[in-house]
Amino acid sequence: MMEYTSKYWNMLTPLIKKSLLKRYGKEETAELLRKTNQIYRDMLRRADDIGKDNPMASNLYEAHFSCALGCVGQTDFCG
């Protein structure tokens, strides 16, 4: 289980939020981000811990964030 840290969530969310607001509006964006956060935390909970001091850890956190964002609304992909 990888430990949840809000560092990556807080770093990446503002980068996509503006685009989501333009495309979906305020209410739907809030819902998408809520669902994405739940999926992100679940993915981290299920992942094997590679250690915080591993140089690839940040890449793994960012990849989980990207996958969680892509999973919103695609339940077949997320399983």
C-alpha contacts under 8 A as a table, 3 or more apart, distances in Angstrom:
res1	aa1	res2	aa2	distance
1	M	44	L	6.33
1	M	45	R	4.80
1	M	46	R	5.65
1	M	47	A	5.15
1	M	48	D	4.97
1	M	49	D	5.07
2	M	44	L	5.15
2	M	45	R	5.86
2	M	46	R	7.59
2	M	47	A	5.89
2	M	48	D	6.12
2	M	49	D	4.51
2	M	50	I	7.39
2	M	51	G	7.86
3	E	44	L	6.92
3	E	45	R	7.32
3	E	49	D	7.60
4	Y	41	R	6.58
4	Y	44	L	6.64
4	Y	45	R	7.80
5	T	8	Y	6.85
5	T	9	W	7.63
6	S	9	W	5.03
6	S	10	N	5.83
7	K	10	N	5.34
7	K	11	M	6.10
8	Y	11	M	4.93
8	Y	12	L	6.02
8	Y	58	S	7.97
8	Y	61	Y	6.79
8	Y	62	E	6.67
8	Y	65	F	7.96
9	W	12	L	5.46
9	W	13	T	5.80
9	W	37	N	7.99
9	W	65	F	7.29
10	N	13	T	5.67
10	N	14	P	7.15
11	M	14	P	6.78
11	M	15	L	7.64
12	L	15	L	5.39
12	L	16	I	6.96
13	T	16	I	5.57
13	T	17	K	5.90
14	P	17	K	5.06
14	P	18	K	6.95
15	L	18	K	6.91
15	L	19	S	8.00
16	I	19	S	5.45
16	I	20	L	6.26
17	K	20	L	5.04
17	K	21	L	6.07
17	K	29	T	7.43
18	K	21	L	5.15
18	K	22	K	6.42
19	S	22	K	5.26
19	S	23	R	6.34
20	L	23	R	5.11
20	L	24	Y	5.70
20	L	25	G	7.15
20	L	29	T	5.90
21	L	24	Y	5.42
21	L	25	G	4.64
21	L	26	K	5.63
21	L	29	T	5.91
22	K	25	G	6.06
24	Y	27	E	7.93
24	Y	28	E	5.76
24	Y	29	T	6.00
25	G	28	E	5.79
25	G	29	T	6.00
26	K	29	T	5.24
26	K	30	A	6.22
27	E	30	A	5.24
27	E	31	E	6.40
28	E	31	E	5.02
28	E	32	L	6.07
29	T	32	L	5.00
29	T	33	L	6.11
30	A	33	L	5.26
30	A	34	R	6.16
31	E	34	R	5.07
31	E	35	K	6.21
32	L	35	K	5.21
32	L	36	T	5.98
32	L	72	V	6.83
33	L	36	T	4.87
33	L	37	N	6.03
33	L	69	L	7.94
34	R	37	N	5.23
34	R	38	Q	6.44
35	K	38	Q	5.14
35	K	39	I	6.28
35	K	72	V	6.57
36	T	39	I	5.13
36	T	40	Y	5.95
36	T	65	F	7.90
36	T	68	A	5.39
36	T	69	L	5.34
36	T	71	C	7.63
36	T	72	V	6.13
37	N	40	Y	4.97
37	N	41	R	6.14
37	N	68	A	7.53
38	Q	41	R	5.30
38	Q	42	D	6.21
39	I	42	D	5.00
39	I	43	M	6.06
39	I	68	A	5.43
39	I	71	C	7.74
39	I	72	V	7.91
40	Y	43	M	5.17
40	Y	44	L	6.28
40	Y	64	H	6.20
40	Y	65	F	5.76
40	Y	67	C	7.93
40	Y	68	A	5.15
41	R	44	L	5.14
41	R	45	R	6.11
42	D	45	R	4.97
42	D	46	R	6.30
43	M	46	R	5.22
43	M	47	A	6.16
43	M	64	H	6.69
43	M	68	A	7.69
44	L	47	A	5.11
44	L	61	Y	7.90
44	L	64	H	7.24
50	I	54	N	6.56
50	I	57	A	6.81
51	G	54	N	5.50
51	G	57	A	6.99
52	K	57	A	6.10
53	D	57	A	7.32
54	N	57	A	5.41
55	P	58	S	7.11
56	M	59	N	5.29
56	M	60	L	6.38
57	A	60	L	5.09
57	A	61	Y	6.30
58	S	61	Y	5.14
58	S	62	E	6.20
59	N	62	E	5.14
59	N	63	A	6.02
60	L	63	A	5.00
60	L	64	H	6.16
61	Y	64	H	5.19
61	Y	65	F	6.31
62	E	65	F	5.00
62	E	66	S	6.26
63	A	66	S	5.07
63	A	67	C	6.12
64	H	67	C	5.08
64	H	68	A	5.98
65	F	68	A	5.12
65	F	69	L	6.23
66	S	69	L	5.17
66	S	70	G	6.27
67	C	70	G	4.99
67	C	71	C	6.01
68	A	71	C	4.97
68	A	72	V	6.59
69	L	72	V	5.72
70	G	74	Q	7.50
71	C	74	Q	5.02
71	C	75	T	6.67
71	C	77	F	6.53
71	C	78	C	5.68
72	V	75	T	7.37
74	Q	77	F	5.69
74	Q	78	C	6.62
75	T	78	C	5.10
75	T	79	G	5.87
76	D	79	G	5.40
